[in-house]
Amino acid sequence: MSENIFSGLEDLGFDDIDEIDLYHTKKEEAKNEEILHLTDEEKQKNLLYNREVTCPVCGNEFKTKAVKTSAARILRKDSDSFIIFDVINPYFYDVWICNKCGYAAMKRDFNKIRNSEIELVKEKIKPKWHPKAYPDVYDVNVAIERFKLSLLNYYVIDAKASKKAMNCLKIAWMYRLLEDSGNETLFLKQALEGFNSAYFNEGFPLYNMDKFTSMYIIGELNRRLGNNDESLKWFSQIITAQGAPSKLKDRSRDQRDLIKEAEDLEKSADKLNNDETPVKEESKPKKGFFSKFFG
């Protein structure tokens, strides 16, 4: 039997199509083989492109690195919404910086700046700014620097608490990648303070988070910082709320159970320690030097 899937079309004039790779399998295999031999940096570079941006502060036109839409591959997601990616990390490219005036912001905020805020950047950021050439591929340390410059700009223009809080949360995530728990905790605290303020003083959504998602994030940040009682209050409100999505209720129950399990373990450990009583050693008479001869 012929393996030519187009056999029978010869009389119609198609007699030269007996070696067609219908799904381009061989081409894909060759491409994948080529990718295997690339370094990590080369792989990441292939997933980036230059995006043209105009600075709303000084009018400078520049190019910034951006990750191709199809490039981000999710490995897992932490309980506070931090996504761990494979090959390339889109968080590294989340901040846009104008190298002429020093204005920086997370990309969704970059063009959302008022005239009064522009004047503040010109007055307090631009005079001190030292232009910097960044590499073609960013790493976590570059990302931290760029996020901190963004946070400084948010502080200078007195941006909404939700913006500053999200910026701090993303810095905390970057330190998590470095396994730097001290700095992660520092910025988680800053993020929690900002989200708390935003929840009671801003309208929803808070940085693209609806009311219940905001409540969950506040509860989870409290849990991660050891504020268990406060965390349980937020999770309980979600669980009992009529309008909260079922998936968010399930996540809140999971985190509530984690807190209770940790507290039960702590109580058990305390009880075990209290039940243990020190055993006194029986005092024995000391033997003199000659006892080994006359004992």
ABEGO torsion letter per residue (X at the ends): XBABAABGAAAAGBAAAAABBAAGAAAAAAAAAAAAABBAAAAAAAABBBBBBBBAAAGBBBBBBBBBAAABBBABBBAAGBBBBBGBBAAAAABBBBAAAGBBBBAAAAABBBAAAAAAAAAAAAAABBBBBBBABBBAAAAAAAAAAAAAAAAAAGBBAAAAAAAAAAAAAAAAAAGBAAAAAAAAAAAAAAAAAAAAABBOBBGGBBAAAAAAAAAAAAAAAGBAAAAAAAAAAAAABAABBAAAAAAAAAAAAAAAAAAAAAAAAAAAAAABBBBBBBBBBBBBAAAAAAX
